[in-house]
Amino acid sequence: MVYYVIALIVIAIDQFAKWLVVKYMQLGESITIIPNVLYITSHRNRGAAWGILQGQFWLFYIITIVVVIGLIIYIQRLPRGERLFGIALGLMLGGAVGNFIDRLVRKEVVDFIHTYIFTYSFPVFNFADSALCIGVALVFLQTFFAGTKEKENG
């Protein structure tokens, strides 16, 4: 149950932040948070990460529905001791649904977090993207360390 609460929190924060950006910023407008590091930039994306597969809505609908169903099944079958894995799945579920709502309602995803890593302008993203990436990273780390532990014990 707690993992669904995590997903709902991610969705709520993501959708609220996107609403603020759409309501109070012009497309392309940028607000400096930390000069040369972090900006809030109003951006839209009709594709996937880094703008790939522009306009392929049905593909994204199908993939997202399959992913969401898979995440829900995984959460339902998760053993009690797998807390970190459950948190990761909750983050991934919230991120997937957050961007899915945009695609359904707006026919595009609202992105607004714009960072510079040294001099590289990282593609603009949102909270849903962040939750997805953090969730995937946690699953990767959990899997990696579980494999390492098995080798030590086996």
N, C-alpha and C positions, 0 to 999 in steps of 0.2 A: 504493500500500500504506500509506503514512504517513497518508493521510487516513482510512483505516479504523481505524488505531490511535488517531487523534484521537477518532473516534466511539466507540470502545470505552472510552477514558479517560473521556469525558463520561458514558457509560452507567454505568460503574463508580462514579464519584463521585456521580452522581445517585441511583443505587439504594442505595448505602451510606448517603448522607445521609437518604434517605427511610426506610430501615430503622431508623436511629437515632431519627428523629422518632417513628415508629410504636411502636417498642419502649419508649422512655423518656419519652415525653410523652403527656399526656392531650389529647384533642381540645379545641381552644380554648386550651390552655395556652400561655403566652408567656414567653420569656426575653429580658430586655433585654441587648442587646449595646452599643449606643450610644443613650442615652436620647433620645427624640423623633426618632430617625433610623432605627435598625435593630434589629429584633427577630427572634427565631426563634419562630414561632407555628405550632402544629400545626393545619392546616386541610385540608379535603378538598374536592375539586371533581369533580362528576360531569358537567361540561360542558367547554366550551372556555375560551379566555381570558375573564377577568372573569365566568366562570360562565354564559356564554351557551350555548344549546342543551343544557340540562341533560338527562341521561339518553339522549341520542341516540347510543348506543354503536355501532350498526351504521354510522351515518354516519361516525363517527370512525375505525372500523376500516377502512372502504373508503378514506377520504381518506388515512389514514396509510400504508396499503399502497401506494397509487398514488404518494404522495410519496416513500416509501422506494425504490421501484423506480426512479422518475425520478432521484433523487439518485445511486443506484448507477450507472445508465446514464451520467449526466453525469460522475461521477467516472471511470468507465472510459474515456470518450472525451476526457478533459481533456488538452490539450497539456502537455508537460513544463514550460514556462515559466510556467504559470498557478498558481503556488504559493499566493498569497493566496486565489485563487478556490477552490482545492482545500481549503485550511484552512476556509474558510467552508462549503463543502459537507460536510466532515467534522463540523463543529460542528452543522450543521442535521440531518445524519443521526443523530448521537448524541442530540440533543434530541428528535427525532421518535420514535426507538426507546425512549428513556427513559420518555416519557409513555405510549407504546403498551404497554409492559410493565405499567405501573400499571393501565391500562384493562383489559387482559386478566386480570391476576392479582387485582387488588383491586376492579375495577369502579368505580374512582374514582382520581383523581390526587391524590397527596399533595403539598401545597404547604406551604412553611414559611418562606420569606424574606419578611419584612414590613418595608417601608420607608415612611418618611414623607418626602415631598418638600415642604419648608417645612411647611405644616400639612395637606397632602393625604395621606391614608392610601392609598397605592398598593395595588392588589389583591395579595394574597399569591401568591407564585410559587415556583418551584423551579429547580434547576440546569439541568434540561432546557429549561425555558422560556428561561433566560438564554442557553444555548448557541444555541438557535434564533434568538433576537433578535439576538445578536451575529453569527451567521452571515448572517442576512438583511441586517443593516447593512453587513457587509463586501462582500456581493454588490452591494448598492446603490452603495456607494462605488467599488468596482472598475468597475462599469458606468458610473457617472457620470464618473470620471476617464478611462476608455477613450474615452468619447464626446467629452470635452473635448480629449483628445490627438488624436483623429481630425480634429476641426475645425481644430486648429492646424496639422496636417500636410496637410490637404486643401485 
